[in-house]
Amino acid sequence: MDTTVLTELIGQYGYLGIALLIALENIFPPIPSEVVLTFTGFLTLTAGLNVLGAITAATIGAVLGAAILYAVGHFLSVERLEKILNGKVGQTLRFKAKDLDKATKFFQKNGVLALFFGRFVPVVRSLISVPAGMTHYKFTSFIILTTLGTLIWNTVLIIVGRMAGSAWPQIVAMIETYSLVTVIVLALAFVGGGIYFFNRKKRL
């Protein structure tokens, strides 16, 4: 995505722009969250955005987008969804019926953990909400797991984007190549660093 568009949207609408972009990313994969989030982290250095506010806005947007796809899965049959994805709508959203099948199998195989760890996997990250809706998975649990997964994803990428500064595109390239492994490593490093500084502060 052209960073000029991101700059204008986030610059004009601030946190609302971040929430909207991430909500759309959940429904419209050509808008990659890796780009939006790391660039947002970079903008916290230059555009007067607050890191906590950016993380909160991104998480709200992600949960909203996921809830919309949950509703789609809840109210439409498998046959109807496959027909839609194989038609013009699927082409526009760049979703394919096999993508839905992939997310469904991931959900069936991994159960509850799929809703959490699925947020770190390209394509599955967006579509995992659909089989959750199709199986009428408890909505409260769905929202909790989705919030936790997206909160970690958003926090890590925004902070990494801030730390990378103008080098944020290189971070995006690395994440796109090694998405799940990279984010897990970064998340562990982030949590480990937080625990270290917390314990250090307690000792002082």
Secondary structure, 3 states (H helix, E strand, C coil): CCHHHHHHHHHHHCHHHHHHHHHHHHHCCCCCHHHHHHHHHHHHHHCCCCHHHHHHHHHHHHHHHHHHHHHHHHHCCHHHHHHHHCCHHHHHHCCCHHHHHHHHHHHHHHCHHHHHHHHHCCCHHHHCHHHHHHCCCCHHHHHHHHHHHHHHHHHHHHHHHHHHHHHHHHHHHHHHHCHHHHHHHHHHHHHHHHHHHHHHHHHC
